[in-house]
């Protein structure tokens, strides 16, 4: 059988690959602490589960509009108003089968073969796979700790050319958990807009980002760039990973294009998930999600303290997504070697930075602190022992 060049060009997603390796070890009786996957252990809030059960009892589960339930689009628009102070017409909101489907539609709507698109390195690998799958010439822009492992205006301008048709930014980002400061994001978007390029901003972790001194949520890019294309999801803040429900906010002129694509690609998002998601924006659900966000801050402190104690440096402290990106260069092991040995010898699953790009990926490892505090403490204890044994063997070898 002959497969497409597109299919053959896609590399394995290492976070999932290490999950499979962990499953094999568990099948042989090992207890593996899984810190490789960005999946909150909380699950959907109780009001959402209850709403799903109620919907099953009396709601016909036929197709909805390809753009999603109008009531859900209204609820999302109201959420932007109450949380971020941004007024958006519900007609600009497209409910999708997860944030991945939003990226699929947006990429299909915007990218022609050969279009150059700027993406920061490191970054979530699937984002660039969507772009490349539609023929984009993806330029991975190397970032450093100095720019918080994010694109900044200086980097964007330095890598700009007439061939650039758009850029994609994730803030807060995966794998580093860091955000782009709003002023910097505004400057980036202003430069792209002035040059006729579109801006896709992945905000799926925005709900989990640190609050300001006044307790307010950080701003969405829409406060500084109303025509930016925003990707979001029910998976992270609302803990609904397996429900496969997301949304995007697009300019008004883009809505009919998105509708045609959705109609042809997957008809509509899950009707059941949409009805249940209406309860996400109730005060009691938001209160649960805020308690969970606070709990994730506690987990982050546990991880940062533990990594410092072990001697695994974190170049940039995360302020949003539930990830820590630590450096292993001083161990003499590559990120891949470190993760393989940590899994085999300590039974801790992590993700090598190679998953996220070419710039420094071989020297960094991503740890997800979406697991429970008990699991995090156990995982850190195992990593500490692994490191102590590794250092001891190195010392003996040098004698």
C-alpha positions in Angstrom: 0.0 0.0 0.0 1.3 3.5 -0.9 0.8 6.2 1.7 0.8 9.9 1.2 3.9 12.0 1.7 1.8 13.9 4.3 1.3 10.8 6.4 4.9 9.6 6.1 6.3 13.0 7.1 4.6 13.1 10.5 6.8 12.0 13.4 5.6 10.1 16.4 4.2 12.2 19.3 6.7 11.2 22.0 4.5 12.1 24.9 2.1 9.3 23.7 5.0 7.0 22.8 6.3 7.2 26.4 2.8 6.6 27.6 2.7 3.3 25.6 6.1 2.3 27.0 4.7 3.0 30.5 1.7 0.8 29.8 3.9 -2.1 28.8 5.8 -1.7 32.1 2.5 -1.6 34.0 1.4 -4.7 32.1 4.4 -6.4 33.7 3.4 -5.3 37.2 5.4 -2.0 37.6 3.8 1.0 39.2 4.6 3.9 36.9 4.2 7.5 37.9 2.9 9.2 34.6 4.1 12.8 34.4 4.2 12.7 30.6 0.7 13.6 29.6 -1.0 17.0 29.9 -4.3 15.6 31.2 -5.8 17.0 34.5 -6.6 14.2 36.9 -9.8 16.0 38.1 -12.1 14.9 35.3 -15.2 17.0 34.4 -16.8 19.0 37.2 -19.9 17.3 38.8 -22.4 19.9 37.3 -21.2 19.0 33.8 -21.6 15.3 34.4 -25.0 15.8 35.9 -26.0 17.9 32.9 -24.9 15.1 30.6 -27.0 12.6 32.4 -30.0 14.9 32.3 -29.5 15.5 28.6 -29.4 11.8 27.9 -32.8 11.4 29.5 -34.8 13.9 27.5 -32.8 15.6 24.7 -32.8 14.2 21.1 -29.2 13.7 20.1 -29.5 14.7 16.5 -27.1 16.9 14.6 -26.6 20.4 15.6 -25.5 23.3 13.4 -22.0 22.7 12.1 -21.0 25.8 14.1 -22.4 24.4 17.3 -25.4 25.0 19.5 -26.4 28.7 19.4 -27.0 28.6 23.2 -23.4 27.4 23.8 -21.9 30.0 21.5 -23.9 32.6 23.5 -22.6 31.2 26.8 -19.0 31.3 25.5 -19.4 34.9 24.4 -20.8 35.8 27.8 -17.8 34.1 29.4 -15.4 36.3 27.5 -17.4 39.3 28.6 -17.5 38.4 32.3 -14.0 36.9 32.6 -12.0 39.0 30.2 -14.1 42.1 29.7 -14.2 41.5 25.9 -17.5 41.8 23.9 -17.7 39.2 21.1 -20.7 38.4 19.0 -21.7 34.8 19.4 -21.8 34.5 15.6 -18.0 34.7 15.6 -17.6 31.7 17.9 -17.3 28.3 16.3 -17.8 25.2 18.5 -15.5 22.4 17.4 -14.7 18.7 18.1 -11.9 19.7 20.4 -9.2 22.4 19.9 -7.6 20.0 17.4 -10.6 20.3 15.1 -10.5 24.1 15.5 -6.9 24.1 14.3 -7.8 21.8 11.5 -10.6 24.1 10.3 -8.6 27.3 10.7 -5.6 25.8 8.9 -7.7 24.6 6.1 -9.3 28.0 5.8 -6.1 30.0 5.7 -3.1 28.0 4.4 -2.2 27.5 0.8 0.8 25.3 -0.2 4.0 27.2 0.1 2.7 29.8 2.6 5.4 30.6 5.2 4.2 30.5 8.8 6.3 31.4 11.8 6.0 29.2 14.9 8.2 29.4 18.0 10.6 26.5 18.9 9.9 24.8 21.3 6.1 24.5 20.8 3.3 21.9 20.8 4.2 19.6 17.8 0.6 19.0 16.6 0.2 22.7 15.9 2.9 22.7 13.2 1.7 19.3 11.9 -1.6 20.8 11.0 0.1 23.7 9.2 2.5 21.4 7.4 -0.3 19.0 6.5 -1.9 21.7 4.4 1.4 22.6 2.7 2.6 25.4 4.8 6.3 26.2 4.9 6.7 26.2 8.7 9.6 28.2 10.0 10.5 27.2 13.5 12.0 30.3 15.2 14.5 29.4 17.9 13.7 30.9 21.3 15.6 31.0 24.5 15.1 31.5 28.2 15.6 35.2 27.7 12.3 35.3 25.7 10.6 32.8 28.1 10.9 30.2 25.3 8.3 32.2 23.5 8.2 34.4 20.4 8.8 38.1 21.0 8.5 41.1 18.7 12.2 41.2 18.1 12.4 37.6 17.0 9.3 37.9 14.8 10.8 41.0 13.1 14.2 39.3 12.7 12.6 36.3 10.9 10.1 38.2 8.9 10.0 38.2 5.1 7.6 39.0 2.3 6.8 35.3 2.1 5.3 35.2 5.7 1.5 34.8 5.5 0.8 34.1 9.2 2.1 33.1 12.6 1.0 30.8 15.4 1.5 31.5 19.1 0.5 29.5 22.1 0.2 31.5 25.4 0.5 30.0 27.9 2.5 27.5 26.0 3.3 23.8 25.9 5.9 22.5 26.8 7.3 25.3 29.0 4.1 26.6 30.7 5.2 30.2 30.0 3.1 33.1 28.7 3.9 35.9 26.4 3.5 39.3 28.2 0.5 41.2 26.8 2.6 44.1 25.7 4.8 41.8 23.7 1.9 39.9 22.3 0.4 43.2 21.2 3.6 44.2 19.4 3.8 40.9 17.7 0.3 41.0 16.4 0.6 44.7 15.3 3.6 43.8 13.2 1.9 40.8 11.6 -1.3 42.8 11.0 0.6 45.7 9.4 2.2 43.2 7.0 -1.1 41.6 6.1 -0.5 38.3 7.9 -3.0 36.4 10.0 -2.5 35.6 13.7 -3.5 32.3 15.3 -3.3 32.4 19.1 -3.7 29.2 21.0 -5.2 30.1 24.4 -6.3 26.6 25.6 -4.4 27.1 28.9 -5.4 30.7 29.5 -8.0 29.8 32.1 -5.2 28.2 34.2 -2.8 31.1 33.9 -1.7 33.0 37.1 -4.0 35.7 38.2 -2.7 39.3 38.6 -2.1 41.1 41.9 -5.8 42.2 41.8 -7.0 38.6 41.3 -8.2 39.2 37.8 -7.6 36.7 35.0 -4.9 37.5 32.4 -6.1 39.2 29.3 -7.0 37.4 26.1 -5.2 38.5 22.9 -8.6 39.8 21.7 -8.1 42.8 24.0 -5.2 44.0 21.9 -6.0 42.3 18.6 -9.8 41.9 18.0 -9.2 40.2 14.6 -6.8 37.5 15.9 -8.0 34.0 15.5 -8.2 32.4 19.0 -8.2 28.7 19.7 -9.6 27.4 23.0 -10.9 24.1 24.6 -13.0 22.6 27.3 -10.2 20.1 27.9 -7.8 21.9 30.3 -9.5 24.5 32.5 -12.8 22.5 32.6 -11.0 19.1 32.8 -13.0 17.6 29.8 -10.2 16.0 27.8 -12.0 13.0 26.5 -15.2 14.9 25.7 -13.5 16.3 22.6 -15.0 19.8 22.6 -13.4 23.1 21.9 -14.0 26.4 20.2 -12.4 29.2 18.2 -13.1 32.9 17.8 -12.7 34.1 14.2 -13.3 37.3 12.3 -16.9 37.6 11.0 -15.9 37.2 7.3 -14.3 33.8 8.2 -17.4 32.3 9.7 -19.1 31.1 6.5 -15.8 29.5 5.4 -15.5 27.7 8.7 -19.1 26.5 8.5 -18.6 25.0 5.0 -15.4 23.2 6.2 -17.1 21.9 9.4 -20.1 20.6 7.4 -17.9 18.6 5.1 -15.2 17.5 7.6 -17.2 16.2 10.5 -20.9 17.5 10.3 -21.0 18.9 13.8 -19.4 18.6 17.2 -20.8 16.0 19.7 -24.3 17.0 20.5 -24.2 15.4 23.9 -21.0 17.1 24.9 -22.4 20.5 23.8 -25.5 20.2 25.9 -23.4 19.2 28.9 -20.9 22.0 28.3 -23.7 24.6 28.8 -23.3 24.0 32.5 -19.6 24.8 32.4 -20.3 28.5 32.7 -22.6 28.2 35.7 -21.2 29.9 38.9 -20.9 26.7 40.8 -18.9 25.1 37.9 -16.6 28.1 37.6 -16.0 27.9 41.4 -14.9 24.3 41.1 -12.6 25.1 38.3 -11.1 27.9 40.2 -10.4 25.7 43.2 -8.7 23.3 40.8 -6.6 26.0 39.3 -5.4 26.9 42.9 -4.6 23.3 43.5 -2.5 23.3 40.4 -0.5 26.2 41.8 0.2 24.1 44.9 1.3 21.2 42.7 3.6 23.5 40.8 5.3 24.6 44.0 5.8 20.9 45.0 7.4 20.2 41.6 9.7 23.3 41.5 10.9 22.7 45.0 11.5 19.0 44.3 13.4 19.6 41.1 15.6 22.2 42.8 16.3 19.8 45.6 17.2 17.1 43.1 19.4 19.4 41.1 17.4 19.6 37.9 17.3 23.3 36.9 14.2 25.0 35.5 15.4 27.9 33.2 12.1 29.7 33.2 9.4 29.4 35.8 6.0 28.5 34.4 3.1 30.9 34.9 0.2 29.2 33.1 0.0 25.7 31.7 0.7 22.8 34.0 4.2 22.0 32.7 7.7 22.4 33.9 10.6 22.4 31.3 13.8 21.4 33.0 17.3 21.1 31.7 19.3 17.9 31.8 22.4 19.0 29.9 24.6 18.8 33.1 23.9 15.1 33.5 25.7 14.3 30.2 22.5 12.5 29.0 20.4 13.6 26.2 16.7 14.3 26.9 15.8 11.1 25.2 18.3 9.1 27.2 17.2 10.7 30.4 13.6 10.0 29.8 14.2 6.4 28.8 16.3 5.7 31.8 14.0 7.5 34.2 11.2 5.3 32.9 13.1 2.0 32.9 15.0 2.6 36.2 12.7 4.8 38.2 9.4 4.1 36.6 8.6 7.7 36.1 7.2 8.7 32.6 8.3 12.1 31.3 8.5 13.6 27.8 11.8 14.5 26.1 12.1 18.0 24.7 12.7 16.5 21.2 8.9 16.3 20.9 8.6 20.1 20.8 11.2 21.3 18.3 14.9 21.4 17.4 16.1 24.3 19.6 17.4 22.9 22.9 15.0 19.9 22.7 17.7 17.4 23.2 18.7 19.2 26.5 15.2 19.7 28.1 12.5 17.5 29.5 8.9 18.3 30.1 7.1 17.3 33.3 3.4 17.6 33.6 2.1 18.4 37.1 -1.5 17.6 36.2 -1.1 14.5 38.5 -2.0 14.4 42.2 0.3 15.8 44.9 0.9 12.3 46.2 1.9 11.1 42.7 4.1 14.1 42.2 5.9 13.6 45.5 6.5 9.9 44.8 7.7 10.7 41.2 10.1 13.3 42.5 11.4 11.0 45.2 12.1 8.3 42.5 13.8 10.9 40.3 15.9 12.0 43.3 17.0 8.5 43.9 17.7 7.9 40.2 19.8 11.1 40.1 21.8 10.1 43.2 22.6 6.7 41.8 23.5 8.2 38.5 25.8 10.7 40.1 27.4 7.9 42.2 28.1 5.8 39.2 29.6 8.8 37.4 31.8 9.5 40.3 33.1 5.9 40.5 33.7 5.9 36.8 35.9 9.0 37.1 38.2 7.5 39.7 
